[in-house]
């Protein structure tokens, strides 16, 4: 048998495995309450300056 070749039994095994549906996962959705805030922060130049300062320390 050459590499990558498989017989009819292997073909049937793969077909059975591919046709199974995994239902073992939790189907409940988690509900989150709250809010999200974004801080735009400094400009790109200010952030690059801070990064360069950190690198030089």
Backbone as ProteinMPNN parsed JSONL, in Angstrom:
{"seq_chain_A": "XXXXXXXXXXXXXXXXXXXXXXXXXXXXXXXXXXXXXXXXXXXXXXXXXXXXXXXXX", "coords_chain_A": {"N_chain_A": [[0.851, -1.16, 0.0], [0.667, 2.147, -0.898], [1.946, 5.324, 0.262], [-0.498, 7.302, 1.759], [-2.548, 5.912, 0.643], [-5.552, 4.037, 1.225], [-7.67, 1.386, 2.379], [-10.962, -0.05, 1.696], [-12.249, -0.42, 4.176], [-11.047, 1.53, 5.756], [-11.944, 3.757, 4.394], [-14.71, 3.606, 4.897], [-14.658, 3.889, 7.683], [-13.721, 6.51, 7.915], [-15.805, 7.861, 6.649], [-17.934, 7.353, 8.425], [-16.99, 8.654, 10.703], [-16.853, 11.281, 9.789], [-19.515, 11.816, 9.412], [-20.632, 12.048, 11.894], [-22.142, 14.098, 14.379], [-21.09, 16.477, 16.621], [-22.463, 16.933, 19.641], [-21.829, 17.527, 22.189], [-21.314, 19.939, 23.376], [-21.857, 22.916, 25.33], [-24.827, 24.512, 24.889], [-25.874, 26.827, 25.82], [-26.159, 30.329, 25.882], [-24.04, 32.901, 27.024], [-24.881, 35.719, 28.819], [-23.869, 38.973, 28.984], [-23.695, 41.836, 31.017], [-23.218, 45.296, 31.059], [-20.845, 47.837, 30.179], [-18.718, 49.027, 27.556], [-15.805, 50.853, 27.271], [-13.73, 52.908, 25.33], [-10.481, 54.098, 25.262], [-9.011, 56.472, 23.53], [-6.578, 57.547, 23.886], [-3.18, 58.769, 23.634], [-1.75, 60.528, 20.813], [-0.515, 58.949, 17.794], [2.147, 59.651, 17.391], [2.945, 60.458, 19.961], [2.71, 58.03, 21.293], [4.65, 56.524, 19.945], [6.93, 57.974, 20.697], [6.92, 57.436, 23.446], [7.327, 54.698, 23.344], [9.903, 54.56, 22.209], [11.311, 55.776, 24.256], [10.99, 53.894, 26.289], [12.322, 51.724, 25.166], [14.944, 52.709, 25.15], [15.647, 52.819, 27.78]], "CA_chain_A": [[0.0, 0.0, 0.0], [1.504, 3.328, -0.989], [1.669, 6.343, 1.264], [-1.717, 8.037, 1.48], [-3.591, 5.012, 0.162], [-6.248, 3.319, 2.277], [-8.594, 0.399, 1.837], [-12.384, 0.252, 1.815], [-12.588, -0.319, 5.599], [-10.613, 2.849, 6.205], [-12.857, 4.711, 3.773], [-15.961, 3.55, 5.649], [-14.398, 4.454, 9.01], [-13.647, 7.968, 7.776], [-17.153, 8.343, 6.331], [-18.723, 7.332, 9.659], [-16.483, 9.686, 11.592], [-17.204, 12.586, 9.221], [-20.961, 12.026, 9.46], [-21.058, 12.246, 13.274], [-22.313, 15.481, 14.802], [-20.681, 16.645, 18.016], [-23.462, 17.696, 20.398], [-21.399, 17.514, 23.583], [-20.954, 21.266, 23.836], [-22.894, 23.647, 26.064], [-25.521, 25.341, 23.912], [-26.4, 28.02, 26.464], [-25.409, 31.549, 25.604], [-23.744, 33.706, 28.194], [-25.331, 37.097, 28.651], [-23.048, 39.902, 29.738], [-24.285, 43.148, 31.233], [-22.198, 46.289, 31.356], [-20.534, 48.711, 29.062], [-17.336, 49.016, 27.099], [-15.301, 52.185, 26.975], [-12.462, 52.924, 24.618], [-9.664, 55.27, 25.503], [-8.194, 56.667, 22.332], [-5.235, 57.794, 24.38], [-2.329, 59.752, 22.974], [-1.602, 60.416, 19.362], [0.449, 57.917, 17.371], [3.498, 60.185, 17.613], [3.225, 60.401, 21.396], [2.905, 56.622, 21.642], [5.965, 56.136, 19.413], [7.931, 58.598, 21.552], [6.936, 56.663, 24.688], [7.94, 53.404, 23.026], [11.336, 54.781, 22.027], [11.852, 56.043, 25.576], [11.028, 52.614, 27.015], [13.388, 50.922, 24.571], [16.265, 53.248, 25.461], [15.932, 52.663, 29.223]], "C_chain_A": [[0.908, 1.238, 0.0], [1.089, 4.362, 0.055], [0.424, 7.14, 0.852], [-2.848, 7.159, 0.974], [-4.262, 4.335, 1.358], [-7.294, 2.411, 1.643], [-10.046, 0.813, 2.098], [-12.82, 0.39, 3.271], [-12.212, 1.055, 6.145], [-11.527, 3.928, 5.632], [-14.179, 4.764, 4.542], [-15.796, 4.156, 7.04], [-14.369, 5.976, 8.94], [-15.015, 8.561, 7.45], [-18.017, 8.397, 7.584], [-18.29, 8.451, 10.592], [-16.88, 11.075, 11.091], [-18.696, 12.86, 9.33], [-21.486, 12.221, 10.882], [-21.14, 13.728, 13.585], [-21.971, 15.561, 16.283], [-21.692, 17.529, 18.73], [-23.095, 17.755, 21.873], [-21.046, 18.896, 24.121], [-22.148, 21.935, 24.513], [-23.536, 24.649, 25.113], [-26.092, 26.622, 24.53], [-25.522, 29.216, 26.127], [-25.213, 32.326, 26.896], [-24.156, 35.139, 27.909], [-24.484, 37.976, 29.566], [-23.769, 41.238, 29.839], [-23.156, 44.107, 31.582], [-21.97, 47.171, 30.156], [-19.051, 48.611, 28.74], [-16.955, 50.444, 26.775], [-13.951, 52.062, 26.294], [-11.741, 54.225, 24.915], [-8.753, 55.433, 24.295], [-6.765, 57.03, 22.702], [-4.499, 58.873, 23.618], [-2.329, 59.56, 21.47], [-0.568, 59.339, 19.039], [1.878, 58.378, 17.624], [3.881, 60.107, 19.09], [3.463, 58.964, 21.84], [4.255, 56.119, 21.147], [7.085, 56.734, 20.253], [8.07, 57.831, 22.872], [7.611, 55.32, 24.476], [9.458, 53.543, 22.883], [12.008, 55.046, 23.366], [11.987, 54.756, 26.385], [12.173, 51.752, 26.481], [14.772, 51.393, 24.985], [16.622, 53.084, 26.932], [16.598, 51.386, 29.543]], "O_chain_A": [[1.817, 1.341, 0.824], [0.013, 4.272, 0.646], [0.324, 7.595, -0.288], [-3.989, 7.612, 0.883], [-3.621, 4.091, 2.38], [-7.741, 2.64, 0.519], [-10.315, 1.881, 2.647], [-13.669, 1.226, 3.58], [-12.969, 1.663, 6.901], [-11.846, 4.902, 6.315], [-14.704, 5.846, 4.805], [-16.685, 4.855, 7.524], [-14.927, 6.653, 9.804], [-15.347, 9.648, 7.924], [-18.751, 9.363, 7.794], [-19.127, 9.119, 11.201], [-17.207, 11.95, 11.892], [-19.106, 14.02, 9.341], [-22.665, 12.527, 11.063], [-20.319, 14.519, 13.12], [-22.5, 14.802, 17.095], [-21.775, 18.728, 18.464], [-23.955, 18.007, 22.718], [-20.523, 19.002, 25.23], [-23.299, 21.559, 24.289], [-22.859, 25.535, 24.592], [-26.725, 27.414, 23.833], [-24.296, 29.115, 26.093], [-26.103, 32.395, 27.744], [-23.81, 35.698, 26.869], [-24.4, 37.742, 30.772], [-24.372, 41.71, 28.876], [-22.24, 43.751, 32.325], [-22.791, 47.243, 29.242], [-18.245, 48.166, 29.557], [-17.689, 51.157, 26.092], [-13.135, 51.211, 26.648], [-12.318, 55.309, 24.831], [-7.843, 54.634, 24.07], [-5.845, 56.835, 21.907], [-5.105, 59.772, 23.035], [-2.836, 58.571, 20.94], [0.16, 58.882, 19.92], [2.727, 57.582, 18.027], [5.005, 59.736, 19.427], [4.33, 58.71, 22.677], [4.934, 55.37, 21.85], [8.092, 56.069, 20.499], [9.179, 57.604, 23.357], [8.375, 54.858, 25.324], [10.206, 52.711, 23.396], [13.134, 54.604, 23.599], [12.982, 54.554, 27.081], [12.902, 51.128, 27.252], [15.679, 50.578, 25.155], [17.793, 53.199, 27.293], [16.896, 51.12, 30.708]]}, "name": "protein", "num_of_chains": 1, "seq": "XXXXXXXXXXXXXXXXXXXXXXXXXXXXXXXXXXXXXXXXXXXXXXXXXXXXXXXXX"}
